[in-house]
């Protein structure tokens, strides 16, 4: 790993989490690469305690795994994991959206529209790849929050964290950006029209099409 700027602000554990998460999701830390606690602690100018705590949190997000006698490493890409994660997303997110649509108000759509505009601008700049997932999650959250299911929304955010690395690979390497942009706009319009069947059908298609592209990509990467 190359040198990283020392951490000054934020809690040390959270700062380490954010640095390592970004490096794993961006591919800078490769799948299977060992994560040496002492080396990370030295590079980030922290003790090993926040590094250990950060690795445990990233394990919960599916980005790190611990093995006996080997320690921590970045998780490998997995076709099976893609299938499970994205099928879960379809089941949970379509139900959440159906419950939210009747409660969506003008201010919710205004907020979603602004986030979507930011996402569309970011998708045009590869240097903004680190913001893609955050803005995508913000957009979907604007549509889901009205369901008033905070625990379900927490589950969705956890799944999004686990899917993030795969989604970035798909958008960067399979030309998925134009499709994603079009489907987001269509989803926004269906929600505004309160058309629950079309909105949920499109959301399911949106997630499953991404999963298909990612499975093909992962299968090529792990050959």
N, C-alpha and C positions, 0 to 999 in steps of 0.2 A: 504493500500500500504506500502511496506517495504521502508527502507531508500534508497535514490538514491544519488550518488555522486554530490556535489554541482557543479554548472556550472561556468566555468571561461572564456572559450573562446567562439567564435562565437557570433552572435547577440543573445540576450537573447531569443527573440521570436523563432528564428529558432532552437536554442538548445532545448527549451522546446518541440517544435513540434517533433523533432527527438526522444527525450526520450519517449514521450507519444505514438508516432506512433509505435515505436518498441515494447512497452509494450502491446499495443492493438493487434498488428499483431501477436505477439508471444503467445497471450492468457494469459499473466501474469495479465493484466487487463481484466476481464471477460466481456462478452456481458451483457449490462444492468447495469454494475457497475457504481455508481455515481462517477463523477470526481469533487471533491471539490476544488475549486480554491485556497482557503486559505491553505489547506493542501498541495497541490502541490507546491504552492509558497514557503511554509516553507521548504519543503523537498529539493527543488532545489535552495534555497537561492536566490530567485528573488522576485520582487514585483508581485502583482496580475495582473498588466497590460499585461506583456508578456504572462502570463498564459492564460488570456482571449483571447488575439490575437491568441495564438497557438490553442486554442480550436475552434475558428472560422475557422481557416485554416483546421483543421482536420474535421470539419463539412463539408467543401467543398469537402473533399476527401471521404466523406461517412463513416468515422470512428467514428464520434461523432454526437450526436443529442442533441438539446436543447428543453426542454419542459417548458411551463409556470409553475411557482411555484415549479419546480423540479430541474431546472438547467441542467447541461450537464451530459451525460452518454455515455458509449461506446455503439455503435449500436448493435442491435440484429442480429443474423444470419437469413437470409431470402432466402427461395427457390426462391421466385419471383424475388428478386434482382439478384441472380445468373443467372437466365434465361435472364433477361434484359441485364445485363452487358456483358455476354458472347456472346449473339446474336449481340450486338452492336460491340463487338470486331471482330467477324467474318466479318460483313459487311465492317467495316472500314479497318481492317488490310489486308484482302485479296486484296482489291482494291489498297491499298498502295503498297503491295508487287508486284502486277502486273505492276504498274507504275515504280517501282524501278528496277526490274530485267534487263531490257534492258540497264540500265545505270551503273550497278555494274561493278567495275573494280577489277584488281588483288589485289590492296591494300585494298579494302573493304573486300574481302574474307580473306586476311591475318589477318586483324583485327578481323573479325568475328570468324575465326578459333581459335585465341588466347583466345578470351573471352569464346568460347565454351569449350575449354580445362579447363579453370579456373572453369567454371560452373560444368563440369563433376567431377572435383576434389572436389568441395564444396558439391555436392550432396551426396558424399560418407561419409560425416561427419555431423552428426546431430547437432554438436556444431556450424556448419557454417550456420545454417538455416537462420540467419539474412542476409546473403549475397546472398541467392538463388534468391530472387526477383530482386535485383539490377543487378546481372549478367545475369539473363534471359532477363531483359529489355534491357541491353546493347547489348546482342546477336541479339535480334530482331531489335533493332535500327540500328545496323550495316547493316542489310539487307534492312531496310526501308528508310534510309536517302537519298539514291540515287534517290528516287522519287521526291525530291525537293519540298516537301509539308510540310513545317515547322509547320503550324497551325494544320494540320491533325495529325502530329506526337505529338504535344502537347496534343491533344485530346486522342490519344492512351496512352500516359504516364499517363494522368488523370484516364483513365479506368483501367490501370494496378495498380495504387495506390488503387483503390476501390476493385480490384480483389485479391490483394496481400494476405490478410488474408485467403481467401478461398483457394487460390492455395497452401499456406503453409500447411493448414489442409489436403488438398488432397494428397500432396506428403508425408507428415508425416504419415498419418493414413490409406491410401488406397493402398499403394504399387505402387504408380504411377511413381516412379523415373525411373525404367528401360524403361518404355514406353516413357517417356518424353525424355530421353537420345537418344533413337533410332530415335524418330521422329525429334529431332533437327538435328541429323546427316543427315537424309534423306532429310530434308528441305534444309540444306546447299548444299547437292549434287545436288538437282534439280535446285537450284538457280544458281549454278556454270555452270550447263549445259544449262542455259537459258530456261529451260522448264517451261514456265509460267503456263500452265494448271495443270501439276502435282504438282508444288510447291503450287499453291493457293488451290488446292483440299486437299493436305496434311495439309496445315495450317488450313483450315476450320475444317478438321477432328481432328487435334491436339487440337484446342480450344473447339470444341463441345464434344469430349470425356472427356476432363477434366471437363466440365460443368456437364455432366451426373453423373460422379463419385462424384462431389461436392454436387449436389442436393440430392443424396442418403445419403451422409454423414450428410448434414445439417438437412435433415428430421429426421435422428436418433438423432441428437444432441438436437433438439428443442422439442422432444416428452415429 
